[in-house]
Amino acid sequence: MTRKPEAPATDRNRDAILEVLRVEFAQSRSVLEIGSGTGQHALYFGREMPWLEWQTSDRLENHEGINSWLADSSLENVCRPLNLDVELVDDLPESYDAVFSANTAHIMSFAAVQCMFRIVGRCIFSGGRFCLYGPFNLDGKFTSDSNKAFDESLKARDPLMGIRDLDALHRLATENGLTHARSYAMPANNMLIVWRRDETSRGTQHDGA
Ligand SMILES: C[S@@+](CC[C@H](N)C(=O)[O-])C[C@H]1O[C@@H](n2cnc3c(N)ncnc32)[C@H](O)[C@@H]1O
């Protein structure tokens, strides 16, 4: 039997994130999660927001862990992971009301973050939301000493990792048809940023009936 992987931070941050997602995803049905990691967020959010169909995804190496969490749950609204490495997938069909991703932008290289925004801009319906959670820099500055230390530890691990400047992410969003809607200050010097997919003639978000 596969041992279920544990990401203890998910237990600490999930309720604060849930409070925001309940509002931001109130009108959504289908959500793609990018970089689901262990899958613990997916299970928690899927259970607490049963109106959503939650599509997990990650690189192949994490699928066994995500599936082991899913196998122990009876949730029907959380789907087995898509094989999604944002650098290897050109495009996804426009088929989601929303995208959620947590703690990925500082782990991915900036080139991969660019790919993530390109994919998000194409796969959500007009009016849909992209919620990105994690630590971010503001005006090129760390928002806390602990984030600065965290950034140093990331770069020691891999020089391509690092906390991203929010202005750079806003530029990527704009380039991909996403408009900044809201920013939420979150515990432990994190933020949850919400972008809204601009209206186009391609489609519209479900009414969330
Ligand atoms: C720190 S973990 C966060 C996992 C989970 N979202 C959480 O908050 O616990 C970063 C995640 O980003 C994923 N990731 C890194 N590079 C990626 C890429 N190029 N495409 C898709 N996912 C990627 C990793 O596989 C990992 O699951």
The ligand as a MOL file (V3000), in Angstrom:
LIG
                    3D

  0  0  0     0  0            999 V3000
M  V30 BEGIN CTAB
M  V30 COUNTS 27 29 0 0 0
M  V30 BEGIN ATOM
M  V30 1 C 5.5390 23.5040 -2.7360 0
M  V30 2 S 4.6400 22.3890 -3.6930 0 CHG=1
M  V30 3 C 2.9740 22.9510 -3.3850 0
M  V30 4 C 1.9870 21.8320 -3.4280 0
M  V30 5 C 0.5640 22.1960 -3.0160 0
M  V30 6 N -0.0360 23.0950 -3.9530 0
M  V30 7 C 0.5590 22.7800 -1.6270 0
M  V30 8 O 0.3080 23.9810 -1.4540 0
M  V30 9 O 0.8160 22.0160 -0.6930 0 CHG=-1
M  V30 10 C 4.9390 22.9370 -5.3580 0
M  V30 11 C 4.2220 22.1270 -6.4010 0
M  V30 12 O 4.4710 22.7080 -7.6860 0
M  V30 13 C 4.5980 21.6420 -8.6040 0
M  V30 14 N 5.3280 22.0900 -9.7930 0
M  V30 15 C 6.6160 22.5130 -9.8630 0
M  V30 16 N 6.9490 22.7600 -11.1380 0
M  V30 17 C 5.8590 22.4860 -11.8920 0
M  V30 18 C 5.5800 22.5370 -13.2760 0
M  V30 19 N 6.5210 22.8970 -14.1630 0
M  V30 20 N 4.3290 22.2090 -13.6870 0
M  V30 21 C 3.3760 21.8450 -12.8030 0
M  V30 22 N 3.5910 21.7640 -11.4770 0
M  V30 23 C 4.8160 22.0740 -11.0220 0
M  V30 24 C 5.3640 20.5930 -7.8240 0
M  V30 25 O 5.2810 19.3200 -8.4200 0
M  V30 26 C 4.6810 20.6770 -6.4740 0
M  V30 27 O 3.5630 19.8360 -6.3800 0
M  V30 END ATOM
M  V30 BEGIN BOND
M  V30 1 1 1 2
M  V30 2 1 2 3
M  V30 3 1 2 10
M  V30 4 1 3 4
M  V30 5 1 4 5
M  V30 6 1 5 6
M  V30 7 1 5 7
M  V30 8 2 7 8
M  V30 9 1 7 9
M  V30 10 1 10 11
M  V30 11 1 11 12
M  V30 12 1 11 26
M  V30 13 1 12 13
M  V30 14 1 13 14
M  V30 15 1 13 24
M  V30 16 1 14 15
M  V30 17 1 14 23
M  V30 18 2 15 16
M  V30 19 1 16 17
M  V30 20 1 17 18
M  V30 21 2 17 23
M  V30 22 1 18 19
M  V30 23 2 18 20
M  V30 24 1 20 21
M  V30 25 2 21 22
M  V30 26 1 22 23
M  V30 27 1 24 25
M  V30 28 1 24 26
M  V30 29 1 26 27
M  V30 END BOND
M  V30 END CTAB
M  END
